[in-house]
Amino acid sequence: MGQGRDGEWQQWRARRPPSRQIHLDTAAAGRSSAETLRVTAAHAEREAVVGAYVAQAEAAPVLAEGRAALAGLLGVAADGLAFTESATAARDALLAAWPLPAGGTVAVAPSEWGPNLFAFSSRGLALTELAVGSDGAVDLERLARLLADQPPALVHLTQVASHRGLVQPVAAAAALCRAAGVPLWVDAAQALGHADTATGADAVYATSRKWLAGPRGVGLLGVSEPGWERLRVSASPLELSSLPDGTSPVRLLESHEANVAGRVGLCAAVRQYLAAGPARVRQRLAEAGRLTRETLAGLPGWEVVGPAGAPAAITGLRPAAGQDVGGVRDRLLAEHGILTTASHPARAPRDMTGPLLRVSPHVDVTAGDLGKLRDALAAMS
Ligand SMILES: Cc1ncc(COP(=O)(O)O)c(C=O)c1O
């Protein structure tokens, strides 16, 4: 990542409100562009000027275009996409609508997002762990064997782990699951805008605010067409009265009352992402992750978790000298203006053995930013 490449992405930074901080916290929430913020605020203002429902009707073409773009990114039809409030709300809507056998087994990787494990268990589903390689990625041969010998009711993968650089081979897993007739659902909360999320999974859910840098309070659920008939959805006559005949069951999962300004803002964010070029952004984020891990490797008192070359911009740093990760995160912010996350092991209880400092830059990160992080951590040890 030479000066030239850094420079190429500084426009991304220049399009956001200026900040004195070094933002290395996209896995929590990305920084929206000034254009996204302007469009979001303009819609909210329009609601007050012409009436909220009139403003929503005016925004219908923008929302339809954004819906189609987001559906394309998730690999589903436009009618297979529902806007929700968060990835969690999308997952819960899916769990409520897609019947799974009582006591059925959900196969997950050890890196699974902790709240998903809790959601499955609390609905009476049993968990089984998929075999993985030394990097934590699902072993596809062993997945194929499991699907043949002891098919679970559901395979669930978190495509990009929340706490460290780890990307699951979701497209290959989707092909195996489809051939075996076992549904695959994907948590793409950390993957949308970061990895290729059009993987052929039966259902996929994500959030606006992280790698797409859209507004908070907006999530999305995509269900591929063969899965529509599995959905058990009910809507009140009042809700149905506002929807055209033949509305897909997925659209019936969409929240009726909503942060429409946020959805309009997400549509702007996805336009900007598509203009930047998803493949180019993916490549740059992989590069940002690699540079982060290379910069932090060998830092006294810290250990980079996982392989340096993982194609994700999330890095987990394990404290090796008894540091209090929460305290380090707070001091990085207060004393050095560097924003990171203190990751609690509950994020991925089957993969994390203790807290990690999470570093998650976006495409605009420079070698200088990461050098400052390294120096700040070194000064604290
Ligand atoms: C892997 C993963 N899944 C799900 C979520 C939850 O997303 P939301 O806060 O939009 O519900 C997160 C949030 O950090 C996440 O990292």
The ligand as an ORCA input file, in Angstrom:
! r2SCAN-3c Opt
* xyz 0 1
  C     -21.382    -10.824     12.599
  C     -22.469     -9.924     13.121
  N     -23.749    -10.326     13.072
  C     -24.742     -9.569     13.515
  C     -24.494     -8.330     14.057
  C     -25.637     -7.538     14.589
  O     -25.964     -6.501     13.704
  P     -27.056     -5.422     14.142
  O     -26.445     -4.610     15.232
  O     -27.329     -4.640     12.890
  O     -28.247     -6.162     14.619
  C     -23.197     -7.850     14.133
  C     -22.915     -6.529     14.710
  O     -21.820     -6.184     15.044
  C     -22.146     -8.675     13.661
  O     -20.864     -8.290     13.730
*
